[in-house]
Amino acid sequence: MRVAEIIRKTKETDIKLKIDLDGKGNSNIDSGCGFLDHMLTLFAKHGRFDLDVFCKGDIEVDYHHTVEDIGICLGQAFKKALGDKKGINRYGDTALPMDESLILSAVDVSGRSFLAYNLNPKAKRVGNFDVELVEEFFIAFTSNAGINLHVVQLAGKNTHHILEGAFKSVARSLKTAVSINKDLGDEIPSTKGVL
């Protein structure tokens, strides 16, 4: 079973996160940040990952530590749940329309972390959420998961749609990348023999 649980406690956040890569898209999210809860719920649903996240963070300061630290934990959980990565597709990409926005994401579960973040949202905030924190989330996630991720905005005007499209697109690309390819058997999808 490709399941992982991460418990991480600092002076800024107390997080318990559990993921099942082969789930049905069920989620139970309580981060203390409504917008992030919405994005993670979409992420779980569109990636077909079962995801539980509980975070008690210093949101009286702002959402920065909560968002970044959940990204760290989600990345660690992905890496742990993937194990040796035998038989996975490794690559995934999705062009996802969200009303007027169009987001392209591409993933390589390579063991090397890299983020190319090319979103250009118009607004600086969605509700009380700082839009720049989405990039911080994906930096933390990719760094800890060992994943190469490109996220590109091809079209879009509404900031909520752009960000929602990004989370949905990334989730779908990840689902493809981490899915088991029966043709590969126990092969590692790399000429190096390791990812």
N, C-alpha and C positions, 0 to 999 in steps of 0.2 A: 504494500500500500504506500502510495506517495503522499504521505501526510507529514506535516511538521508543526511543532508548537514552539513558539519563542516567548520567553518571559524576560523582560528587560526593565530594570528599575534604576532611575537616576534621580538626581535632585530636582529635575525638571519634569520628568514623565514617569509613569508607572504603566507599563503596557503588557497585555497578554494577547497574543495573536496565534490563531491556529488556521492552517490551510490544508485542504485536500485538493490536489491537482486534478483528480478524477471524479470530482463531485458533480452536482446538478445545478450549481449556481445559487445555492442557498446562502444566506448571509445573516449575521447578527452583528451590527456595527454600532458602537457607542464610543465615539472619539471625543465628545464634548464640542465638536465643530460640525454644525449642521451641513455645511456645503461639502466637507470632506466625507461625512457619512453618506451623502448622496452619491458622490463619485465612487466610493469604495463599494457601495451596493451595486452600482452599474458595472463596475469592474468585475465583481464576482459573477453577476448574472451573465454578462456577455463573454466571459472567459470560461463559464461553466465550472468555476472553482467554488467549493464550499469554503466560506471565509468567516471567521469570528474575530472581531477586534474589540478589545476594551482598552480604553486609555483614560487615565486620570492625569491631566497635564496642567501646567501653569498658564491656563488660558486667560487668567486675569491680567497677564502680561500681554500676550497676543497668541496667535495660533502657530507661530514659527516652530517651536520645539515639538509640539504635538505632531504637526505635519511631517517634519523631517524625521522624527524618531519612529513614526509609524512606517515611513518609507524604508528606514533601516531594518526594522523588524520584518516587513514584508519581503524585502530582498533576502534576508537571512533565511526566512522560511522557505522561499522558493529554492534557494541553493541546497538547503538541507533535504527538502522533499524530493528534489531531482536525483540526489545520490550520485552515482557514477555516470548518469545520463545515457546509459545503454538503450539503444533502440528508439531514441527520440528523433523527431524530424529535424530538430536543431533550428531551422529557419521558419519564419512566418511573416507574412505581410498582409495588410488590410487597408484598402481605401474605403473610408466610412463617411457617408453623407449624414449630416445632422442639420436638417432644414437647409439654410443657405450656406452652411459651412461644409467643408470637405477636408478631412484629415487623413493623411497617409502615415502609417507606421510600419516599420520593418524591424525585425528582431533576429539576432543571432545569439543563441545560447552557447557562447563560445568559451566561457570561462574567463574572458577578458571584458572588463567593464569600460563602456564608452557611451556617452549620451550626446547626440546631436539634437538639440531642442530648437525647433524653428517654428514656434507659434508666435503670432503677433496679435494678441487680443487688444481691443480698443480701450476697454475700461481697466482701471487699476484695482477695482474691487468688484466683487459680486456679493451683494449684501454686506456683511461685515468681514468677508474673507479677502485677504490680499492675494491678488492673482499671481504675483511673483512666486508665491509659495508652491505652485504647481511644479515649476521647474526644480525647486528645492526637493520636492517629493521624489521626482524622477531621478535626480542626481543621487539621492540616498538609496533609492531602490536599485538602480543599475550598479552602483558601486558595491553594494552588499550581495547582489545576486550573481555578479560576474556575467552580466548580460550586455550585449551591444544593442543599443536602441536608438533608432532615428524616428523622430516625430516631426512631421512637416504639415503646416497649414497650407492647403492649396486654394482655399476660398473661405470666406467667413467675415461677418460683421458683428454678430451678437456674441459677446464674450462668454456667456453661459454655454451657448451652443458649441463654441470652439473648444472649450475645456471639456465639456461632456463628450464631444466627439473624440477628443484625444484619449480619454480614459476608456471609452468603448473600443476604439481602434486598437489601442495597445493591448487590451484584454484579449481581443480576438486574435491578434498576431501571436501573443504568448500562448494561447490555447493551441494554435496550430504548431508552434515550435516545440512545445513540451509534450505533445501527443505522441503516443507510441506508434511507430510505423512497423506493422507486422512483417513487412518485407525485410527489415533490418535485423530482426531477431535480437541477438545480444551484441550486435555491432555497436561500436562507438562511431558516430557519424563524423569522422575526421581521419585524414591520412596519418596523423600523428599517433592515433590510437588512444588519445585522451583529450578530454575537454575540460 
